[in-house]
Amino acid sequence: MILCLITYIIFSLEYNASSIYYYVFYGANIPFIIGGTLPFLSHFWSLGVEEQFYMFWPWINKLRKNNILLIVIGLITLLILVKIYIHIFYPDSTIGLAINVTRFQCMLIGALGAILYKNDYKYFIKITTSKPVQIVSWAIMILMTINKYHIASILDHEILTLITVLLIIGQITKKGLIDLENFILDFLGKISYGMYVIHPLLIFLCSKVLVEVTSYSMLNYLIVYVSIISLTIVLSYFSYKYLEMPFLRLKTKKYTVINSSGTRIS
């Protein structure tokens, strides 16, 4: 919210200032789809989609265990079929872009994995944590990240989501191929929300300031990169400690919070 207001104040005279309402009322994906995003806030589309998903997920979560599994699987199937249909018959349409951006099916895939893990479905956990599955998962993740390898272009997001679920289950059960549990990644994970939100604006501001006061050279480019990364981490830490933690403390009073290692925080 604060970043939205800062961007609005700085750039409201040059851009479509009315877009600010979409960002304030959990619709940041709308200007991304129809045009009119505010500078350095285009990545907020994912936050808007996430908040919209949270609006209807509690209603599904109230269902009984057997019902919720069938409904989640049914919704995933339906949304994927709709996506394929739109992609084939209306590939360049606004509705096609909206479906591609919204990605509720991806979040439902993550929810399905969480449900199966939470309810201790032994076959699911046994299969997902097996060495062959973990090896294939890491291989696909690396290929899709480095080489932009496409298994099935239309379903890349869904495949990557499934792979991510498999890797997460491997981590929280301590049976993953690679152990990612360490102090550095744990710290970066805590402040990752702030890093994601603020980094585009910091890249612009740091680059502009440093380019004005320094000359073009490899050393100065290195200074720019180090400054951006350092400032992003520092500001994200303060954001986590003073803006996010008060809300997280309120959450722990009413809901069960599970940390990155899969243990419950009382």
C-alpha positions in Angstrom: 0.0 0.0 0.0 2.8 2.4 1.0 4.7 1.7 -2.2 1.5 2.2 -4.3 1.0 5.6 -2.8 4.7 6.6 -3.3 4.5 5.6 -6.9 1.2 7.4 -7.3 2.6 10.6 -5.9 5.8 10.5 -8.0 4.2 9.5 -11.4 0.5 10.5 -11.1 1.0 13.4 -13.5 2.6 11.3 -16.2 0.5 8.2 -16.1 -3.1 7.0 -15.7 -3.5 7.9 -12.0 -6.9 6.3 -11.7 -5.2 2.9 -11.8 -4.3 3.5 -8.1 -7.8 2.2 -7.1 -7.1 -1.2 -8.6 -4.0 -1.5 -6.5 -5.7 -0.4 -3.3 -8.7 -2.7 -3.6 -6.9 -5.9 -4.5 -7.3 -5.7 -8.3 -3.7 -5.1 -9.3 -4.0 -7.7 -12.0 -6.7 -5.7 -13.8 -4.6 -2.8 -15.1 -1.9 -5.4 -16.0 -4.5 -7.2 -18.2 -6.3 -4.2 -19.8 -3.4 -1.7 -19.7 -2.6 1.2 -17.5 -0.2 -0.2 -14.9 1.6 2.3 -12.7 5.4 2.4 -13.1 7.3 -0.2 -11.1 4.0 -1.8 -10.0 3.3 -4.1 -12.9 4.5 -7.1 -10.9 1.8 -6.4 -8.4 -0.6 -8.4 -10.6 0.5 -11.6 -8.7 -0.4 -10.0 -5.4 -3.9 -9.0 -6.7 -4.5 -12.6 -7.9 -3.3 -14.0 -4.6 -5.7 -11.8 -2.6 -8.6 -12.7 -4.9 -7.9 -16.4 -4.4 -7.9 -15.9 -0.7 -11.4 -14.4 -0.9 -13.0 -17.6 -2.1 -10.7 -20.3 -0.7 -12.1 -20.2 2.9 -15.5 -21.3 1.5 -13.9 -24.3 -0.2 -11.8 -25.0 2.9 -14.9 -25.4 5.0 -15.9 -28.5 3.2 -15.3 -32.0 4.5 -12.0 -33.7 3.7 -13.4 -36.1 1.0 -15.5 -33.4 -0.6 -12.8 -30.8 -0.7 -10.4 -33.2 -2.5 -13.0 -33.9 -5.2 -13.9 -30.2 -5.6 -10.3 -29.0 -5.8 -9.4 -31.6 -8.4 -12.6 -30.8 -10.3 -11.8 -27.1 -10.3 -8.2 -27.7 -11.4 -9.4 -29.8 -14.3 -12.1 -27.3 -15.3 -9.8 -24.3 -15.2 -7.1 -26.1 -17.2 -9.7 -27.2 -19.9 -11.0 -23.7 -20.1 -7.5 -22.3 -20.5 -6.7 -24.8 -23.3 -10.0 -24.0 -25.1 -9.3 -20.2 -24.9 -5.7 -20.7 -26.0 -6.8 -22.7 -29.1 -9.9 -20.7 -30.2 -9.2 -17.2 -28.8 -5.4 -17.0 -28.4 -4.9 -13.2 -28.5 -8.1 -12.3 -26.6 -8.3 -10.3 -23.4 -10.1 -13.1 -21.7 -7.2 -15.4 -22.7 -4.7 -13.0 -21.1 -6.9 -12.8 -18.0 -7.0 -16.6 -17.6 -3.3 -16.8 -18.2 -2.6 -14.1 -15.6 -5.1 -15.3 -12.9 -3.7 -18.8 -12.6 -6.2 -19.9 -9.9 -5.5 -23.5 -11.1 -1.9 -23.1 -10.1 -2.8 -22.0 -6.6 -5.3 -24.9 -6.4 -2.6 -27.3 -7.3 -0.6 -25.9 -4.4 -3.6 -26.2 -2.2 -4.2 -29.8 -3.2 -0.6 -30.7 -2.3 -1.0 -29.0 1.1 -4.3 -30.9 1.8 -2.7 -34.2 0.9 0.3 -33.5 3.1 -1.7 -32.2 6.0 -4.0 -35.2 6.0 -1.0 -37.5 5.8 -1.8 -39.3 2.6 1.0 -41.8 2.8 1.1 -42.9 -0.8 1.3 -39.2 -1.9 4.1 -38.5 0.5 5.9 -41.7 -0.4 5.8 -41.0 -4.2 6.6 -37.3 -4.0 9.6 -37.9 -1.8 11.0 -40.8 -3.7 14.5 -40.3 -5.3 13.3 -40.7 -8.9 10.6 -38.1 -8.5 12.9 -35.6 -6.8 15.6 -36.1 -9.4 13.2 -35.5 -12.3 11.6 -32.5 -10.5 15.0 -30.8 -10.0 16.0 -31.6 -13.6 12.8 -30.1 -15.0 13.1 -27.0 -12.7 16.7 -26.4 -13.9 15.8 -26.9 -17.5 12.8 -24.6 -17.4 14.7 -21.9 -15.4 18.0 -21.8 -17.3 17.1 -22.9 -20.8 13.5 -21.9 -20.9 12.7 -25.4 -21.8 9.1 -25.9 -22.6 7.5 -29.3 -22.0 4.1 -28.2 -23.1 4.0 -24.4 -23.6 0.3 -24.0 -22.9 0.7 -25.8 -19.5 4.2 -24.5 -18.4 2.8 -22.7 -15.4 0.8 -25.7 -14.2 3.8 -28.0 -14.7 6.1 -25.7 -12.9 3.6 -25.4 -10.0 3.4 -29.2 -9.7 7.2 -29.4 -9.7 7.4 -26.7 -7.0 4.9 -28.7 -4.9 7.0 -31.8 -5.2 10.2 -30.0 -4.2 8.4 -28.3 -1.2 7.2 -31.7 0.0 10.7 -33.0 -0.3 12.0 -30.1 1.8 9.5 -30.2 4.6 9.8 -34.0 5.0 13.6 -33.7 5.0 13.7 -36.2 2.1 14.5 -33.9 -0.7 17.5 -34.4 -3.0 19.0 -31.1 -2.0 18.6 -29.6 1.5 17.7 -25.9 1.2 17.3 -25.4 5.0 20.0 -22.9 6.1 20.2 -19.6 7.8 20.7 -17.5 4.6 17.8 -18.9 2.7 15.6 -18.9 5.8 16.3 -15.2 6.3 15.8 -14.3 2.7 12.5 -16.3 2.8 11.2 -14.2 5.6 11.9 -10.9 3.8 11.1 -12.2 0.3 7.7 -10.5 0.2 9.3 -7.1 0.7 12.1 -7.9 -1.7 9.6 -8.8 -4.4 7.5 -5.8 -3.8 10.1 -3.1 -3.6 13.0 -4.2 -5.9 11.8 -2.6 -9.2 11.5 0.9 -7.7 14.9 0.5 -6.0 16.5 -0.6 -9.2 15.2 2.5 -10.9 16.1 5.0 -8.1 19.6 3.5 -7.4 20.5 3.3 -11.1 19.4 6.9 -11.7 21.3 8.3 -8.7 24.5 6.3 -9.3 24.6 6.9 -13.0 24.3 10.7 -12.3 27.2 10.7 -9.9 29.5 8.1 -11.5 30.9 7.4 -14.9 30.3 4.4 -17.1 32.7 1.5 -16.2 32.6 -2.1 -15.1 33.4 -1.1 -11.6 30.5 1.4 -11.4 28.1 -1.2 -12.8 29.3 -3.5 -10.0 28.6 -0.7 -7.5 25.1 -0.3 -8.9 24.3 -4.0 -8.5 25.7 -4.3 -5.0 23.9 -1.1 -3.9 20.6 -2.3 -5.3 20.8 -5.8 -3.7 22.1 -4.4 -0.3 19.4 -1.7 -0.1 16.7 -4.1 -1.2 17.7 -6.6 1.6 18.0 -3.8 4.3 14.6 -2.2 3.5 12.9 -5.5 3.1 14.2 -6.5 6.6 12.8 -3.3 8.2 9.5 -3.9 6.3 9.3 -7.4 7.7 10.2 -6.4 11.2 8.0 -3.3 11.6 5.2 -3.6 9.0 4.7 -7.4 8.5 5.5 -8.8 11.9 2.6 -7.0 13.8 0.1 -8.6 11.4 1.8 -12.0 11.7 1.6 -11.8 15.5 -2.2 -11.2 15.2 -2.4 -14.2 12.9 -0.7 -16.5 15.3 -3.2 -15.8 18.0 -6.1 -17.2 15.9 -4.6 -19.5 13.3 -1.9 -22.2 13.2 1.2 -21.1 11.4 3.7 -23.6 9.9 7.2 -22.6 9.3 9.5 -23.5 6.4 10.6 -26.8 8.1 7.0 -28.0 8.3 6.7 -27.7 12.1 3.8 -25.9 13.8 4.4 -22.6 15.6 2.3 -22.3 18.8 
